[in-house]
Amino acid sequence: MVDVLPLVEARLRTALGEPDARAAVTFLGTDRIEVLRFQEGDVVRYASLGMSAQPMSDPTAMLADPVKGPRAELILSVRAGRAETDKALRPLAVLAASPQVEGVIVAPGASLDVGEPLWPGAPFTSVLVAEPGGLVEDLDLDEPLDPVRFLPLLPMTPNEAAWKRVHGAQALRERWLTNGTDLRDPSRRSVPLD
């Protein structure tokens, strides 16, 4: 069995440069999840490392397939210096561990909620999982393994998360686009939803 994580870290380094910090979190009964921090100009990116070690499996399946199934890592991008965003390391690790802990498959369009602010004073407790491929290209693995997808996370206010549940992810993305919302602003207000 191939060790996926060194390949994943190499892909992150190729796309984002050298990480300037890393932290590790281990939850009871799960593999270790690391979060790497990359600084680029006024943007800081946090990337999970460890979520892709095992494929995500259907929570209704009787037995998890140890080989086949989607694999992913999460990336959160915010403007540096405007909030204590380094405190997002633990919530991001919690989200990255959710496939192992809760048996969920994290895919574009999904909402993930940590139940508390993503960092101190943040107006966000949840994120929208965006489409992969823009920032970090998918990492193809040898057959029969599925590729690793690098999924951007877009912080949502509670009002946006509720609106998204009713109208869908695409409608929320269009609302953000129409209003010129800076999704990297760690202290932005909710987009107008009426």
TORPA-4810 file (N, C-alpha, C, O; in nm, 3 decimals):
<nodes>
NODE_1_0.084_-0.118_0.000_0.000_0.000_0.000_0.089_0.125_0.000_0.183_0.134_0.078_M
NODE_2_0.057_0.219_-0.087_0.136_0.341_-0.100_0.103_0.438_0.015_-0.013_0.451_0.055_V
NODE_3_0.207_0.506_0.066_0.186_0.610_0.167_0.156_0.738_0.091_0.243_0.797_0.027_D
NODE_4_0.032_0.781_0.099_-0.018_0.894_0.021_0.034_1.028_0.073_0.057_1.120_-0.006_V
NODE_5_0.053_1.041_0.203_0.079_1.172_0.262_0.207_1.241_0.214_0.204_1.362_0.193_L
NODE_6_0.321_1.171_0.195_0.437_1.242_0.140_0.410_1.299_0.000_0.461_1.406_-0.034_P
NODE_7_0.331_1.228_-0.080_0.295_1.277_-0.214_0.206_1.401_-0.204_0.222_1.497_-0.279_L
NODE_8_0.112_1.396_-0.108_0.022_1.509_-0.087_0.101_1.632_-0.042_0.080_1.742_-0.092_V
NODE_9_0.193_1.612_0.054_0.271_1.726_0.102_0.358_1.783_-0.009_0.374_1.905_-0.019_E
NODE_10_0.414_1.697_-0.094_0.495_1.746_-0.206_0.410_1.828_-0.302_0.456_1.930_-0.354_A
NODE_11_0.286_1.786_-0.327_0.197_1.862_-0.416_0.164_1.998_-0.354_0.161_2.099_-0.425_R
NODE_12_0.138_2.001_-0.223_0.110_2.128_-0.156_0.230_2.222_-0.165_0.214_2.341_-0.191_L
NODE_13_0.351_2.169_-0.143_0.472_2.252_-0.150_0.495_2.305_-0.292_0.536_2.420_-0.309_R
NODE_14_0.468_2.222_-0.392_0.484_2.265_-0.530_0.389_2.380_-0.563_0.427_2.476_-0.630_T
NODE_15_0.266_2.370_-0.515_0.164_2.471_-0.547_0.172_2.595_-0.460_0.147_2.706_-0.507_A
NODE_16_0.206_2.577_-0.331_0.195_2.688_-0.236_0.328_2.735_-0.178_0.331_2.836_-0.109_L
NODE_17_0.438_2.664_-0.206_0.568_2.700_-0.150_0.595_2.625_-0.021_0.527_2.528_0.012_G
NODE_18_0.696_2.672_0.051_0.733_2.606_0.177_0.640_2.651_0.290_0.614_2.771_0.303_E
NODE_19_0.588_2.558_0.371_0.507_2.601_0.486_0.595_2.672_0.589_0.710_2.633_0.610_P
NODE_20_0.540_2.775_0.653_0.618_2.845_0.755_0.579_2.800_0.896_0.638_2.845_0.994_D
NODE_21_0.480_2.713_0.906_0.440_2.657_1.036_0.356_2.532_1.011_0.295_2.516_0.906_A
NODE_22_0.356_2.444_1.112_0.270_2.326_1.104_0.232_2.285_1.245_0.308_2.305_1.340_R
NODE_23_0.114_2.229_1.258_0.065_2.181_1.387_-0.002_2.047_1.363_-0.051_2.019_1.254_A
NODE_24_-0.003_1.964_1.465_-0.065_1.832_1.455_-0.169_1.815_1.563_-0.151_1.859_1.676_A
NODE_25_-0.279_1.750_1.527_-0.387_1.721_1.621_-0.424_1.575_1.603_-0.436_1.526_1.491_V
NODE_26_-0.442_1.505_1.714_-0.488_1.366_1.709_-0.614_1.356_1.792_-0.616_1.395_1.909_T
NODE_27_-0.719_1.303_1.732_-0.844_1.280_1.802_-0.854_1.132_1.835_-0.804_1.048_1.760_F
NODE_28_-0.916_1.100_1.946_-0.928_0.962_1.991_-0.985_0.874_1.880_-1.093_0.903_1.827_L
NODE_29_-0.914_0.770_1.845_-0.962_0.674_1.746_-0.940_0.717_1.602_-0.994_0.654_1.511_G
NODE_30_-0.861_0.822_1.578_-0.837_0.867_1.441_-0.687_0.879_1.414_-0.606_0.880_1.506_T
NODE_31_-0.655_0.888_1.287_-0.517_0.914_1.248_-0.485_1.060_1.277_-0.574_1.144_1.288_D
NODE_32_-0.357_1.089_1.287_-0.311_1.225_1.313_-0.342_1.314_1.193_-0.324_1.275_1.078_R
NODE_33_-0.388_1.434_1.221_-0.414_1.536_1.118_-0.317_1.651_1.143_-0.310_1.704_1.254_I
NODE_34_-0.244_1.690_1.040_-0.157_1.806_1.049_-0.222_1.920_0.973_-0.300_1.899_0.880_E
NODE_35_-0.189_2.042_1.013_-0.231_2.161_0.939_-0.105_2.240_0.909_-0.029_2.275_0.999_V
NODE_36_-0.083_2.267_0.781_0.034_2.343_0.737_-0.010_2.485_0.704_-0.118_2.506_0.649_L
NODE_37_0.075_2.582_0.738_0.045_2.722_0.707_0.141_2.772_0.601_0.263_2.755_0.610_R
NODE_38_0.084_2.835_0.498_0.162_2.892_0.389_0.129_3.040_0.380_0.012_3.078_0.379_F
NODE_39_0.232_3.124_0.374_0.213_3.269_0.362_0.250_3.311_0.221_0.356_3.275_0.170_Q
NODE_40_0.161_3.387_0.158_0.189_3.439_0.024_0.136_3.581_0.017_0.016_3.603_0.002_E
NODE_41_0.227_3.678_0.028_0.183_3.818_0.029_0.095_3.845_0.149_0.133_3.817_0.263_G
NODE_42_-0.024_3.900_0.124_-0.115_3.930_0.234_-0.216_3.818_0.258_-0.313_3.837_0.331_D
NODE_43_-0.194_3.702_0.196_-0.285_3.588_0.214_-0.213_3.475_0.286_-0.100_3.440_0.252_V
NODE_44_-0.280_3.420_0.386_-0.228_3.303_0.455_-0.322_3.186_0.424_-0.444_3.199_0.427_V
NODE_45_-0.261_3.072_0.394_-0.340_2.952_0.360_-0.309_2.843_0.462_-0.194_2.821_0.499_R
NODE_46_-0.414_2.776_0.505_-0.401_2.663_0.597_-0.448_2.539_0.521_-0.559_2.536_0.469_Y
NODE_47_-0.362_2.437_0.516_-0.395_2.315_0.443_-0.387_2.195_0.536_-0.290_2.180_0.611_A
NODE_48_-0.489_2.111_0.531_-0.485_1.989_0.611_-0.392_1.889_0.545_-0.371_1.892_0.424_S
NODE_49_-0.336_1.802_0.626_-0.251_1.693_0.577_-0.279_1.573_0.666_-0.243_1.571_0.784_L
NODE_50_-0.343_1.473_0.608_-0.378_1.354_0.685_-0.516_1.302_0.652_-0.543_1.183_0.666_G
NODE_51_-0.604_1.391_0.607_-0.740_1.350_0.571_-0.739_1.250_0.456_-0.824_1.161_0.451_M
NODE_52_-0.643_1.264_0.364_-0.639_1.178_0.245_-0.569_1.045_0.268_-0.561_0.964_0.176_S
NODE_53_-0.518_1.020_0.390_-0.448_0.894_0.417_-0.539_0.773_0.395_-0.493_0.667_0.352_A
NODE_54_-0.666_0.790_0.425_-0.766_0.685_0.405_-0.875_0.737_0.312_-0.907_0.855_0.318_Q
NODE_55_-0.931_0.652_0.228_-1.042_0.699_0.144_-1.167_0.724_0.230_-1.190_0.656_0.330_P
NODE_56_-1.245_0.822_0.190_-1.373_0.846_0.257_-1.470_0.738_0.212_-1.469_0.699_0.095_M
NODE_57_-1.551_0.689_0.303_-1.643_0.581_0.265_-1.786_0.620_0.297_-1.814_0.702_0.383_S
NODE_58_-1.876_0.558_0.224_-2.019_0.580_0.240_-2.059_0.539_0.382_-2.034_0.426_0.423_D
NODE_59_-2.122_0.632_0.457_-2.157_0.599_0.595_-2.259_0.486_0.605_-2.274_0.426_0.712_P
NODE_60_-2.330_0.455_0.495_-2.429_0.347_0.500_-2.369_0.212_0.464_-2.436_0.109_0.476_T
NODE_61_-2.243_0.210_0.419_-2.179_0.084_0.382_-2.151_0.000_0.507_-2.115_0.053_0.612_A
NODE_62_-2.168_-0.130_0.494_-2.144_-0.221_0.606_-1.996_-0.225_0.642_-1.960_-0.234_0.759_M
NODE_63_-1.911_-0.218_0.540_-1.767_-0.227_0.562_-1.698_-0.122_0.475_-1.727_-0.111_0.356_L
NODE_64_-1.608_-0.046_0.533_-1.536_0.057_0.458_-1.431_-0.008_0.369_-1.357_-0.096_0.413_A
NODE_65_-1.425_0.036_0.243_-1.324_-0.014_0.149_-1.192_0.056_0.183_-1.186_0.179_0.183_D
NODE_66_-1.086_-0.021_0.212_-0.958_0.041_0.249_-0.882_0.101_0.132_-0.780_0.168_0.152_P
NODE_67_-0.929_0.078_0.009_-0.857_0.125_-0.110_-0.939_0.225_-0.191_-0.893_0.336_-0.218_V
NODE_68_-1.059_0.186_-0.231_-1.141_0.270_-0.318_-1.219_0.373_-0.238_-1.259_0.349_-0.124_K
NODE_69_-1.239_0.487_-0.299_-1.317_0.592_-0.237_-1.249_0.726_-0.254_-1.128_0.732_-0.273_G
NODE_70_-1.326_0.834_-0.246_-1.268_0.968_-0.264_-1.170_1.004_-0.154_-1.187_0.965_-0.039_P
NODE_71_-1.068_1.078_-0.191_-0.968_1.128_-0.097_-0.959_1.279_-0.114_-0.971_1.330_-0.226_R
NODE_72_-0.937_1.349_-0.004_-0.931_1.496_-0.014_-0.850_1.554_0.101_-0.829_1.490_0.204_A
NODE_73_-0.805_1.676_0.080_-0.748_1.762_0.183_-0.820_1.896_0.173_-0.876_1.928_0.068_E
NODE_74_-0.818_1.973_0.281_-0.891_2.099_0.288_-0.795_2.218_0.290_-0.687_2.210_0.349_L
NODE_75_-0.834_2.327_0.225_-0.752_2.449_0.222_-0.839_2.569_0.256_-0.942_2.593_0.194_I
NODE_76_-0.794_2.644_0.355_-0.862_2.767_0.398_-0.768_2.884_0.370_-0.654_2.884_0.416_L
NODE_77_-0.816_2.984_0.295_-0.735_3.103_0.261_-0.800_3.227_0.321_-0.918_3.252_0.300_S
NODE_78_-0.720_3.305_0.395_-0.770_3.429_0.456_-0.664_3.539_0.445_-0.545_3.511_0.426_V
NODE_79_-0.708_3.662_0.456_-0.615_3.775_0.456_-0.540_3.778_0.588_-0.600_3.765_0.695_R
NODE_80_-0.409_3.795_0.580_-0.323_3.791_0.699_-0.335_3.919_0.780_-0.361_4.027_0.726_A
NODE_81_-0.314_3.906_0.912_-0.300_4.020_0.999_-0.428_4.090_1.040_-0.422_4.192_1.109_G
NODE_82_-0.543_4.040_1.000_-0.669_4.107_1.033_-0.744_4.038_1.147_-0.841_4.094_1.200_R
NODE_83_-0.701_3.919_1.185_-0.766_3.844_1.293_-0.670_3.734_1.338_-0.568_3.710_1.273_A
NODE_84_-0.702_3.669_1.448_-0.619_3.559_1.500_-0.649_3.429_1.425_-0.693_3.331_1.485_E
NODE_85_-0.627_3.430_1.294_-0.666_3.316_1.213_-0.582_3.191_1.240_-0.624_3.081_1.203_T
NODE_86_-0.464_3.205_1.303_-0.387_3.085_1.336_-0.462_2.995_1.433_-0.432_2.876_1.444_D
NODE_87_-0.561_3.051_1.504_-0.643_2.969_1.594_-0.739_2.881_1.516_-0.810_2.800_1.575_K
NODE_88_-0.742_2.895_1.383_-0.828_2.810_1.299_-0.768_2.671_1.280_-0.832_2.583_1.222_A
NODE_89_-0.645_2.650_1.330_-0.580_2.521_1.309_-0.662_2.405_1.365_-0.683_2.305_1.297_L
NODE_90_-0.708_2.418_1.489_-0.784_2.309_1.549_-0.919_2.287_1.479_-0.950_2.174_1.443_R
NODE_91_-1.001_2.394_1.456_-1.125_2.371_1.382_-1.102_2.308_1.244_-1.181_2.224_1.201_P
NODE_92_-0.995_2.349_1.176_-0.967_2.289_1.045_-0.932_2.141_1.060_-0.975_2.059_0.979_L
NODE_93_-0.855_2.107_1.163_-0.824_1.965_1.189_-0.950_1.887_1.222_-0.964_1.771_1.182_A
NODE_94_-1.043_1.948_1.295_-1.171_1.883_1.327_-1.246_1.852_1.198_-1.299_1.742_1.181_V
NODE_95_-1.251_1.949_1.107_-1.320_1.927_0.980_-1.251_1.818_0.898_-1.318_1.736_0.835_L
NODE_96_-1.118_1.818_0.898_-1.043_1.717_0.822_-1.061_1.578_0.882_-1.051_1.478_0.810_A
NODE_97_-1.086_1.569_1.012_-1.107_1.438_1.076_-1.250_1.389_1.063_-1.278_1.273_1.093_A
NODE_98_-1.342_1.474_1.018_-1.484_1.437_1.014_-1.514_1.311_0.931_-1.604_1.237_0.969_S
NODE_99_-1.444_1.283_0.820_-1.472_1.157_0.752_-1.443_1.034_0.839_-1.516_0.936_0.834_P
NODE_100_-1.335_1.039_0.920_-1.303_0.927_1.007_-1.396_0.922_1.128_-1.441_0.814_1.168_Q
NODE_101_-1.425_1.039_1.186_-1.504_1.044_1.310_-1.652_1.022_1.283_-1.717_0.944_1.352_V
NODE_102_-1.705_1.091_1.183_-1.849_1.088_1.158_-1.889_1.004_1.038_-2.008_0.985_1.014_E
NODE_103_-1.792_0.954_0.963_-1.824_0.873_0.846_-1.890_0.952_0.735_-1.977_0.899_0.666_G
NODE_104_-1.851_1.078_0.717_-1.909_1.159_0.611_-1.814_1.166_0.492_-1.693_1.150_0.506_V
NODE_105_-1.871_1.190_0.376_-1.791_1.214_0.257_-1.796_1.364_0.231_-1.903_1.420_0.208_I
NODE_106_-1.680_1.429_0.235_-1.671_1.573_0.212_-1.657_1.596_0.063_-1.563_1.546_0.000_V
NODE_107_-1.751_1.672_0.006_-1.752_1.695_-0.138_-1.792_1.840_-0.166_-1.851_1.905_-0.080_A
NODE_108_-1.760_1.892_-0.285_-1.799_2.028_-0.320_-1.949_2.049_-0.302_-2.030_1.962_-0.336_P
NODE_109_-1.985_2.166_-0.249_-2.125_2.199_-0.225_-2.171_2.167_-0.084_-2.276_2.213_-0.041_G
NODE_110_-2.092_2.089_-0.011_-2.129_2.052_0.126_-2.102_2.167_0.223_-2.016_2.252_0.198_A
NODE_111_-2.176_2.168_0.331_-2.151_2.260_0.442_-2.090_2.179_0.556_-2.134_2.068_0.585_S
NODE_112_-1.988_2.236_0.619_-1.927_2.175_0.736_-1.933_2.275_0.849_-1.899_2.392_0.830_L
NODE_113_-1.976_2.233_0.966_-1.994_2.324_1.079_-1.913_2.275_1.198_-1.917_2.156_1.231_D
NODE_114_-1.839_2.365_1.262_-1.762_2.327_1.381_-1.833_2.366_1.509_-1.788_2.330_1.618_V
NODE_115_-1.945_2.440_1.500_-2.024_2.472_1.617_-1.966_2.582_1.706_-2.019_2.608_1.813_G
NODE_116_-1.860_2.644_1.662_-1.796_2.754_1.736_-1.725_2.840_1.633_-1.704_2.796_1.520_E
NODE_117_-1.686_2.962_1.669_-1.615_3.046_1.571_-1.488_2.977_1.520_-1.419_2.909_1.595_P
NODE_118_-1.459_2.995_1.392_-1.341_2.933_1.331_-1.211_2.984_1.393_-1.111_2.913_1.394_L
NODE_119_-1.213_3.108_1.446_-1.103_3.166_1.523_-1.166_3.268_1.616_-1.282_3.304_1.595_W
NODE_120_-1.095_3.317_1.717_-1.155_3.410_1.814_-1.218_3.532_1.746_-1.153_3.602_1.669_P
NODE_121_-1.344_3.555_1.777_-1.415_3.670_1.722_-1.463_3.653_1.579_-1.520_3.747_1.522_G
NODE_122_-1.441_3.537_1.519_-1.483_3.516_1.379_-1.635_3.514_1.369_-1.703_3.459_1.455_A
NODE_123_-1.688_3.576_1.262_-1.833_3.570_1.241_-1.876_3.440_1.171_-1.989_3.429_1.125_P
NODE_124_-1.786_3.343_1.163_-1.812_3.218_1.090_-1.799_3.097_1.183_-1.705_3.088_1.262_F
NODE_125_-1.895_3.005_1.173_-1.883_2.877_1.244_-1.886_2.761_1.146_-1.867_2.646_1.184_T
NODE_126_-1.909_2.792_1.019_-1.915_2.686_0.918_-1.848_2.732_0.789_-1.816_2.849_0.771_S
NODE_127_-1.828_2.636_0.701_-1.765_2.663_0.572_-1.844_2.594_0.461_-1.911_2.493_0.483_V
NODE_128_-1.834_2.651_0.343_-1.886_2.588_0.222_-1.767_2.523_0.152_-1.663_2.588_0.133_L
NODE_129_-1.780_2.398_0.113_-1.674_2.329_0.041_-1.687_2.366_-0.107_-1.790_2.342_-0.169_V
NODE_130_-1.580_2.425_-0.162_-1.582_2.472_-0.300_-1.523_2.366_-0.395_-1.474_2.262_-0.351_A
NODE_131_-1.529_2.396_-0.522_-1.477_2.305_-0.624_-1.324_2.303_-0.620_-1.261_2.407_-0.599_E
NODE_132_-1.263_2.186_-0.640_-1.117_2.177_-0.640_-1.059_2.217_-0.775_-1.132_2.244_-0.870_P
NODE_133_-0.926_2.220_-0.781_-0.857_2.237_-0.908_-0.805_2.375_-0.937_-0.722_2.391_-1.027_G
NODE_134_-0.850_2.476_-0.865_-0.804_2.612_-0.895_-0.669_2.642_-0.835_-0.578_2.687_-0.905_G
NODE_135_-0.654_2.618_-0.707_-0.533_2.654_-0.634_-0.429_2.543_-0.639_-0.312_2.567_-0.668_L
NODE_136_-0.474_2.421_-0.609_-0.386_2.304_-0.608_-0.451_2.197_-0.695_-0.565_2.157_-0.671_V
NODE_137_-0.378_2.152_-0.796_-0.432_2.049_-0.885_-0.450_1.917_-0.813_-0.377_1.886_-0.718_E
NODE_138_-0.550_1.839_-0.859_-0.570_1.704_-0.805_-0.440_1.625_-0.817_-0.362_1.644_-0.910_D
NODE_139_-0.420_1.535_-0.721_-0.303_1.448_-0.722_-0.348_1.309_-0.764_-0.417_1.240_-0.688_L
NODE_140_-0.310_1.268_-0.885_-0.345_1.134_-0.933_-0.259_1.031_-0.862_-0.138_1.050_-0.846_D
NODE_141_-0.322_0.921_-0.820_-0.254_0.810_-0.756_-0.265_0.688_-0.846_-0.349_0.684_-0.935_L
NODE_142_-0.179_0.590_-0.822_-0.184_0.467_-0.901_-0.316_0.396_-0.881_-0.372_0.397_-0.772_D
NODE_143_-0.366_0.334_-0.988_-0.488_0.253_-0.980_-0.469_0.145_-0.874_-0.358_0.094_-0.860_E
NODE_144_-0.570_0.110_-0.800_-0.711_0.153_-0.810_-0.745_0.271_-0.719_-0.863_0.296_-0.695_P
NODE_145_-0.645_0.343_-0.670_-0.671_0.454_-0.578_-0.730_0.575_-0.650_-0.687_0.610_-0.760_L
NODE_146_-0.828_0.637_-0.587_-0.886_0.760_-0.639_-0.786_0.874_-0.620_-0.701_0.867_-0.531_D
NODE_147_-0.794_0.980_-0.703_-0.703_1.094_-0.685_-0.735_1.170_-0.556_-0.846_1.161_-0.503_P
NODE_148_-0.637_1.243_-0.507_-0.657_1.332_-0.392_-0.701_1.467_-0.448_-0.635_1.523_-0.535_V
NODE_149_-0.813_1.518_-0.396_-0.864_1.648_-0.437_-0.837_1.748_-0.325_-0.851_1.714_-0.208_R
NODE_150_-0.799_1.869_-0.361_-0.770_1.974_-0.265_-0.887_2.071_-0.265_-0.903_2.151_-0.358_F
NODE_151_-0.969_2.064_-0.161_-1.096_2.134_-0.157_-1.085_2.268_-0.081_-1.055_2.269_0.038_L
NODE_152_-1.108_2.380_-0.151_-1.108_2.510_-0.083_-1.229_2.521_0.010_-1.337_2.471_-0.021_P
NODE_153_-1.209_2.586_0.124_-1.317_2.611_0.219_-1.349_2.760_0.219_-1.259_2.843_0.228_L
NODE_154_-1.478_2.794_0.208_-1.523_2.932_0.207_-1.604_2.956_0.334_-1.713_2.900_0.349_L
NODE_155_-1.552_3.038_0.427_-1.624_3.062_0.552_-1.763_3.122_0.528_-1.780_3.209_0.444_P
NODE_156_-1.861_3.072_0.605_-1.999_3.121_0.596_-2.045_3.172_0.732_-2.016_3.112_0.835_M
NODE_157_-2.118_3.283_0.731_-2.184_3.329_0.853_-2.303_3.237_0.880_-2.347_3.167_0.788_T
NODE_158_-2.357_3.236_1.002_-2.475_3.153_1.029_-2.592_3.185_0.935_-2.662_3.094_0.891_P
NODE_159_-2.613_3.314_0.904_-2.723_3.350_0.812_-2.698_3.294_0.673_-2.790_3.243_0.608_N
NODE_160_-2.573_3.302_0.626_-2.541_3.247_0.494_-2.560_3.096_0.493_-2.611_3.041_0.395_E
NODE_161_-2.519_3.029_0.600_-2.535_2.883_0.607_-2.682_2.844_0.603_-2.719_2.749_0.535_A
NODE_162_-2.766_2.918_0.675_-2.910_2.890_0.675_-2.969_2.916_0.537_-3.050_2.837_0.488_A
NODE_163_-2.928_3.025_0.473_-2.978_3.060_0.340_-2.934_2.954_0.238_-3.011_2.917_0.149_W
NODE_164_-2.811_2.905_0.253_-2.759_2.802_0.163_-2.839_2.673_0.174_-2.863_2.605_0.074_K
NODE_165_-2.882_2.638_0.298_-2.962_2.516_0.317_-3.092_2.523_0.238_-3.140_2.421_0.188_R
NODE_166_-3.149_2.642_0.226_-3.277_2.660_0.156_-3.255_2.673_0.005_-3.326_2.610_-0.074_V
NODE_167_-3.157_2.755_-0.035_-3.142_2.791_-0.177_-3.031_2.716_-0.250_-3.028_2.717_-0.373_H
NODE_168_-2.940_2.653_-0.178_-2.834_2.576_-0.240_-2.701_2.651_-0.250_-2.695_2.773_-0.241_G
NODE_169_-2.596_2.572_-0.268_-2.460_2.627_-0.272_-2.439_2.720_-0.391_-2.376_2.825_-0.377_A
NODE_170_-2.491_2.683_-0.507_-2.471_2.766_-0.627_-2.535_2.903_-0.609_-2.476_3.003_-0.650_Q
NODE_171_-2.653_2.909_-0.551_-2.721_3.036_-0.529_-2.641_3.124_-0.434_-2.634_3.246_-0.453_A
NODE_172_-2.581_3.064_-0.330_-2.500_3.143_-0.237_-2.374_3.194_-0.307_-2.336_3.310_-0.289_L
NODE_173_-2.309_3.109_-0.386_-2.190_3.154_-0.460_-2.225_3.271_-0.553_-2.148_3.367_-0.564_R
NODE_174_-2.340_3.263_-0.621_-2.382_3.371_-0.710_-2.408_3.499_-0.631_-2.377_3.608_-0.678_E
NODE_175_-2.466_3.486_-0.512_-2.492_3.602_-0.427_-2.360_3.668_-0.387_-2.348_3.791_-0.391_R
NODE_176_-2.260_3.586_-0.349_-2.129_3.639_-0.314_-2.068_3.713_-0.433_-2.016_3.823_-0.419_W
NODE_177_-2.075_3.650_-0.552_-2.016_3.708_-0.672_-2.084_3.840_-0.708_-2.016_3.938_-0.737_L
NODE_178_-2.216_3.842_-0.707_-2.293_3.962_-0.741_-2.257_4.079_-0.650_-2.252_4.194_-0.695_T
NODE_179_-2.232_4.050_-0.523_-2.202_4.154_-0.425_-2.054_4.183_-0.411_-2.015_4.265_-0.327_N
NODE_180_-1.970_4.117_-0.490_-1.825_4.140_-0.484_-1.767_4.107_-0.347_-1.678_4.176_-0.299_G
NODE_181_-1.817_4.001_-0.284_-1.776_3.963_-0.149_-1.631_3.914_-0.148_-1.593_3.828_-0.227_T
NODE_182_-1.552_3.968_-0.057_-1.414_3.922_-0.039_-1.418_3.804_0.058_-1.421_3.823_0.180_D
NODE_183_-1.419_3.685_0.005_-1.432_3.564_0.087_-1.308_3.536_0.170_-1.310_3.447_0.256_L
NODE_184_-1.200_3.610_0.146_-1.078_3.592_0.227_-1.073_3.689_0.345_-0.982_3.680_0.427_R
NODE_185_-1.169_3.780_0.353_-1.171_3.877_0.462_-1.217_3.806_0.590_-1.331_3.762_0.597_D
NODE_186_-1.129_3.793_0.691_-1.164_3.716_0.810_-1.266_3.784_0.901_-1.312_3.724_0.998_P
NODE_187_-1.302_3.909_0.870_-1.400_3.978_0.954_-1.516_4.034_0.872_-1.586_4.125_0.916_S
NODE_188_-1.536_3.979_0.752_-1.642_4.032_0.666_-1.781_4.006_0.727_-1.799_3.917_0.810_R
NODE_189_-1.875_4.087_0.682_-2.014_4.069_0.725_-2.086_3.975_0.628_-2.036_3.944_0.520_R
NODE_190_-2.202_3.930_0.670_-2.285_3.845_0.585_-2.324_3.921_0.458_-2.349_4.041_0.462_S
NODE_191_-2.329_3.849_0.348_-2.375_3.908_0.222_-2.525_3.937_0.236_-2.594_3.862_0.305_V
NODE_192_-2.579_4.045_0.171_-2.724_4.070_0.175_-2.800_3.950_0.117_-2.768_3.903_0.008_P
NODE_193_-2.899_3.902_0.191_-2.968_3.778_0.152_-3.116_3.797_0.122_-3.188_3.698_0.106_L
NODE_194_-3.164_3.923_0.115_-3.307_3.943_0.085_-3.329_3.992_-0.054_-3.443_4.014_-0.095_D
</nodes>
